[in-house]
């Protein structure tokens, strides 16, 4: 992963100077890595190195061999599903994965469709994950009850994932359901490298060892400011004082990643009236719908993600429309467009970070997502907000029972 922070309204020296103010936070993360303990919310940085989790996951995989498996269904919402869904969508065209349905809202039409398809499968041909950190998430539990009321799921093909102290654990034990747990201190939106994300992805065919290796790369750079892109990016955004954080991705397959980043940053930062709002779009489409606004905005900070296509197409000799494209590869055109756009953004003093992924594989995706979680953490600390809570959202959840 290559990150370019040279397109800023502040110098790199200023970014380095401001980054020193987070020395305490960097030290705390380093101590967590040394202590190997999940007793703090910041322990999300320890997840890529958690060997016990890997051992449990490998044992879990043995119970559900992929030989006959034709469909995976994942019920969850928010941080309990979005990270894994993003990884799956990025990889499904790059490698062979078991068909997975992600149900993250109350959608009777989608559930009916899945029930119809499950009726044609034997129990060993499907697996259903029910993921809820608290064990009481309304949307997730209701979707599960919809399935159970309209199609009797084989109890041996159910896997519940919840935090280790959840009341759901005792329910699973009493009913002999399969279940997995993850540390209570890990916040939902930072949980993609717990069983929440790793278990369904591993069963689907994702190489979770490589995914975690990518996460390790990001964590290992924490103590080296020159390579700590997560800290540098957080400082650049803090200094820019922009209120819109716009993520632009190269293809439609990045859409679910955009939703994951949007939740990660908005739910973590959104506790003050002047919080930076994260949004996302497709880079090439936005050039023809929003670039005019970007070039004249004093409120936007842009993050432009690209990746190197290892199998680019080339225009052969032809005079159908233009001779300008003779023997030109698709990657050349994409690079020319990006260079031209960034140049115009520079002229208009629009702060921009460009991120180039070497390829779309587990290592690069793991590195990118871990960097983003660390960036979010550092940006929250610079803005003096708690990265891990969501007090106003919790109040809506507590009041919800009154209206059911």
N, C-alpha and C positions, 0 to 999 in steps of 0.2 A: 504494500500500500504506500503510495507516494502522496504526501500532503504538501501543498504550496500555500504558505501564508504571506507571500510577498505583496499581495494586492490589498493592502490595508491603509487606512487613513492615519495609522500610527506606525512609527518605526519599530523594527524588530527589537531594538534596544529598549524601547519603552515597554514592549510586551514582556521582555525578559525581566525588566525592573519590577513591573507590577506582579509578575509571577512569583517573585520572591516572597510576596505577602502570604502565599499559601504554603510556606515551609512547614508550618505546624500540621496542616492537613496531609501533606506528602509524608511527613514523619509518621503520622498516625496510621496511614495505609501501609507503610513499610513495617511497622510493628505488628500489625494484624497478620501480615504475611509471615513474619517470624514466629508469632505465637500459634499460628494454625488453629485459631478458635473462631467459632461462629457466634460470639456473644455480643456483637455490635452490628448495627445496620450496614456499616461500612465494609462488612465482611464479604460483600459481593465480589470484591477483588480476589478473594481466596478461592472462589468456585472453580476456575479453570484448573486448579492444582489439587482438587479434592479427590484423592485416590480411593477413599472409602466409597464415595458416590459411584465411581466408575466400576468398582467391584460389584456393588449392588445392582448396577444397571446391567452388567454382563450376565449376572445370575438371572435377572428378570427376563432378559432376552431369550434365555434357554427355555423358559416356560411357554413362549409364544413363537415357535419357529415360523419363519416367513414362507416356507415352502408352499403352503396351501392358502396363505393369506391373500385376499383379493381387495379388501376394503378396510380402512381405518376411519373411525368417526371420533372427532375430538369436540367435546362440549366444554365451553369455558367462555370467559369474556375479559376484555382488558388485558392486563399483564399476565393473566393465566393462559393466554392463548396466542396473543399477537406476535410475540417474538418468534415462536416456533413456526407460526403460519408464514411469517416473512421469509424465514430461512427456506422453508419448503417451496414457496413460490419462486424464489431465486434459483433454486437448484433443480426443479422438476424438469426443466428442458435441457439441463446439462448432464443429467444421469438418470438411470431408471429407478424410479421410486414407486412404492405401493400407493395406489390411489387413496388419497386422504381427503375427507370432508371436514371442514372446519365450521362448526356451528356456533357463532358468537353473538347471536341475537335471537329473540323469540320469533321464529319464522316457521309457521305451521306448514307453509307450502314446501319449504326445503326439507322439513322433517318428514312430511308425507312421502316425498320423493325417495328419501333414504329408506323409509320403512318398506316401501314397495320393492326396492332393490334388495334389501336384507332378506325379504321373504324368499328370494331365489337363491340364497346362500346357505351353506351348512354353517353351524356354529364355529368350526375351526377356520372358516374363510373370512371372518370379520373380527374386529376388536374395537371396543368402545372405551375411550378415556373420558372421565368426568373430572374436571380440574377446578377446584375452588380452594383458595388459600385459607379462608376462614371456615370453610365447611358449610356456609350458610348463604352463599351468593344466590339471590333470588332467581335471576335469569337462568343460571346454570342448572339449579335444582329443578326449576319448572320444566326446562327442556328435557331433563332426564325423566321426569314424571310423565311428560307427553309421550316419550318413547315407550315407557313401561306400560302406560294405559292403552296404547294402540298397537303395541307389538311386544310380545314377551321376549325380552332379551335374555340370552343364556347368561346366567350369573357368573359362570366361569370365564366369560368373555368380556367382563367389566373390569376396568382398572380405575380406581379412585386415586387422585393425587391431591394432597392437602398438606398444610403445615404440621409439624410434628406434635403440636399440643392441641390440635383441633379435636372437637368432639366427634368428628366424622371417623376418627381412627377407631374408637370403641364401637361405633355402629358397624364398621366394616368387619371388625373382629367377631362381633356377635353374629353377623350374617355370613361369615366366611367369604367375604369379598376380597379380591385382590386389591392391595393398596400400596402406594409409595408416599414417602414424606420428604419434606425439605425443611431447612432451618427456619424457625419462627422469625428470626431477626432479618431475614431477607425480604425486602419489600417486593410486592408483586411485579412492578415494572422493571425491577432489577433481577428478575428470577429466571431469565431465559436459559442460563447455564446450570439451573437446578433440574431436578426430575421433571419439573413443569414443562421445560422445552426439550430436554434430552431424551426422555422416555419415548414420546410419540415419534420424534425424529429418528431415533435409533431403530425402532420397529419399522418405520417407513423405508429405511435404507440409507439414511444420511450417515456419513462417517463422523461420529461425534468426537472421536479422538482427535481428528484433524481440526474439527471445529474448536475444540478446547485449546489445541496448540496455537490457533490464531489468537484466542483470548489471552494466552500466556504472553504472546509477543507484546501485546498492549500493556499488560501489567508490568512486565519486566522493564519497560521504559520509564516507569514512574519516577525513579530517582535520577534520571538523566534528562535535564530540562531540554537540551538540544534535540532529543528524540521523543520527548513527551508531548506528542501532538495533541493529546486530550487537554492538557493544561494550557498549552499555547493557544489552542482554539478557544477555550473558555475565556482566557484573558483578552484575546482579540475582540470577542463579542462584548465583553464587559466594557472595554474601553470605547468601543464604537457607539455605545448608547443607542442602538437602534431598537425599535419595538417589534419588528417582524423578522423572524428567522426563517428564511425560505430555503427549503431543500429541493434541489432540482436533480432528477435522476435520468439516466439515458434511455431506459425502456420501460414498458408497461409492467414488466415483472417486478419492478422495484416499488410498485404501489403499496404493497403490504408493509414493506420496510418503512415507507413514508408514514404509514399509520402508526407503526411502532415508535418511530422517533417523535411523532407528534404527541403521542401520549406520554412518552418518557419526559420530554421537556416541559410540556404544558402542565402536566399534573405535578411535576416537581417544582417548577418555578412559579406557578400561578397562585401565589399567596399574597401578592402585593398589587396595587392598582396600576403600577407601571411595569408589570412583568412582560418579558419578551414573549411574543406569541409565535409558535412554530407552525409552519404550514409546508406543503410540498406540491410538486407538479412534475410533469415530464419536460425535460430540458428543451427538446426540439419543438414541442407543441407550444411551450410558453414563449418561445422566441417570436411566435406569430400571434400571441394574444396578450402577453404581459411585459415584454421587453421594454416597450415604450414607457410603461409605468416604472419599471426598475430603474431605467436610466435617469429618471427625473425625481426619484423618491429620496427623501432624507430620512426615511424610516426603516428601510429594508437592509438586511444583511443576507448575502447569498452564499449558499454552499452548493457547489456544482460537482456532482459525482460522475465519473466516467470509468469505463473499464476497457481493457485491451481485448478485442475480439480475436481469438486465436485462429479463426477460420473466416477471414474477410473475403468478400466478393470483389471482383474486378470487372470493369467495363471493357469489353473486347472492342476491336476496331469496328467502328460503324459511323455513318454520317446521317443517321436518322434525324437527330435534332442538333447536336452540338459536338464539335471536334475537341472541345475543351476537356472532355472526360476520357479521352483515349487512354487505355491502360491505367486508369486511376482506380485505386482500391477504396472501398467504403471507409476504411479507417483513415485514409488521407483526407477525405471530405469531412469526416467528423472532427478530425484534429484542426482543420482549417477553420471550421465553423466556431469551435471552442476558442481558438486563438483570437479570432476576430471579435467575438462577443466580449471576452475578458478585456481586450484592449479598449473597447468602448466603455465598459464599466469602469476601468481605470481612469479614463479621461473624465468621467463624470463623478469620480471620487466615491464610487459605490463599493464598500468593503466586501471582499469576496474570498472565499477559501475554495480551492480546487482540490479534489481528492481523486486520484487515479488508482483503481484496483487493477492488480496485475492480471487477474482473470476472475471468473465467477466460480470459486470453489470454496470448500469448507474453511480452509485456513484464512483466506482473505475476508470472508464474511465474518468469521469469529473475531478476527483482528478489528474489523470495522465496528462491530457492535460493542465490543468491550471498550474500545476507544470512546464511543459515543456515551456509554454509561459513565465512564470516568469524566468526560467533558461535562456532562450534565451535573455530576457531583461537584466539580470544581466551580462551575458557573453559579450553582446555588450558594456555595460558600462565599463567593465574591459578592453576591447579592444579599448575604446574611439571611437566607431562608433555609428551612429544614428540607433536604432533598427527599426525605422518605415518608413524610406524612401527607395526609389529604383531609384535614379536619372538616372542611365544608362539604366535601363529598360524603364523608361518613355520616353527617347529620341527615342527608337525604336518605341514606340507606336505613338509618334507624327509624325514620318517620314512615318509610314505605309500608310497613306492616299495617298502618292505620287505614290504608286505602285498598287493601286486598280483601 
